[in-house]
């Protein structure tokens, strides 16, 4: 989704443009439009670094520091993944974002029958600390931060990351992990959930509480509008739901008696970039403003330190904008999406690579994505000045209009009793699924233009070199796992797992126990299995 | 006489959680007059076959997005043979590379509809090939 609807006359003259957010775009904007939306510079878009940060969270923006590039990567064995990490870092990537295979994401070891056919397929197989030791070997974890795209078992992976940092001489205060750790969006649009909502949210609370006290450079959550957008949400819903999901996690930690300013500053976001260029840029600006206002007005946050109100984001991806047909078009799409992210002031970014409509990226495709991002910062002038589109009659009007719509959507969720209720009941899932269907119909009817799909479809289909899944990786991984199980201290593992279970049942913070388990080389399956026993499994609400 | 509606189980097998396509096709099949049961995520082959029997479906539609379609389809076809469900049609959609389509055909799966297949095409094919009790 994300393409606007064009109403044209028989001469192909555009008579109306309707953005996905429902906003109509006029042929021209001027000072009157700003007046009509009640635009006021000091109130709506003060200088960057000033509340509510519409123009940016830092007065210098990219002049101070270019965006961090974090191409999502990982596949096969930890050794193969370590190679890909080093390849990307050698080519100038400044952060990591670790892809885990589905068994790992779902809390199964590589030798579990449930893992068959999936070991190392969509990401790296991780069964124990031994795998992290291999994956992060030779990576300066004090200088390179790692996104860990993991959710249901994020608590386990965060503990494992601390353990591997310590193994290599990096203290927990030096390392910077960003586990994605956003279970509510899994239930809406990514599907890698395990446990029911309540204990799953509690685990997130545990990681936030633990990181607040023990891991000052870690961002314990990356709240994702991204996948909800991928599932069919409009840009307006994407931001509204992200803010409400973050609120649900804030509420969980506040229940433990902490001050919001003590932890909310480490929240980060993951927002999508595909769609209409203008709508995306305005969306990022609106998101910054509304997050800061939400924190201040709903929670009284920012009193001790206004920096905790920053909307820090990875604006990237764009997967559902890409197409299988004419895949090289996706190179250009990526470039335009990245431009939107840069104009929107993303702190961090990454692109879906041009071959990702087929499978995970080849090194060449990943490198093309990385170069796309570097070109913008180093050659095209996106570092020159902060929020360059500020003051544009169109962009400022659009930003205000989007804010209004996002607030309406936020209120809808409030009226439903909050995001936990909205997701448990299936409301959000039904909305986005229905919209996804409408969108697909629009593309099939030709109402929504998709180049190479329903317009400019002439020509031969190109053949793309694709990443191939290596079945041997699975065998190697299982041998490695058997070796770990053979050489570890089983008594210690059993003791640690028993302690973990006790804490989980007593609803204590599981992070210290997880750290012990990881150091004893307990496996992901064993630790996740303890949680399965204690918490049970999520039951999807029906949406039809 | 009323023609009995085609009953379809749209199923997500294995660990993959990408269900947008499965939900979209479910809406489309329903709009085309079929009765749709959606399995939800993370179904094992045994669970899918069991649901298919319980719901007395005419068609099982597998939605596969992670690339594991060949091993999973193989298992499904074998299980169905074991349960003597030869009358039930199997169709597959999602991320299916062109070179795998003949291999699916060899397993007995003729109806393959990768993402982007127009709804009418999938609907028409199912209408022509589904057997109704």
Interface residues (C-beta under 8 A of the other chain):
Chain A: X102 X103 X105 X106 X108 X114 X115 X116 X117 X118 X121 X122 X186 X189 X190 X191 X192 X193 X230 X231 X232 X323 X324 X325 X357 X358 X359 X433 X434 X436 X437 X440 X441 X444 X453 X466 X469 X540 X542 X543 X544
Chain B: X12 X14 X15 X16 X17 X18 X19 X20 X23 X24 X26 X27 X28 X30 X36 X38 X40 X41 X42 X44 X66 X67 X68 X71 X72 X95 X97 X114 X115 X116 X118 X119
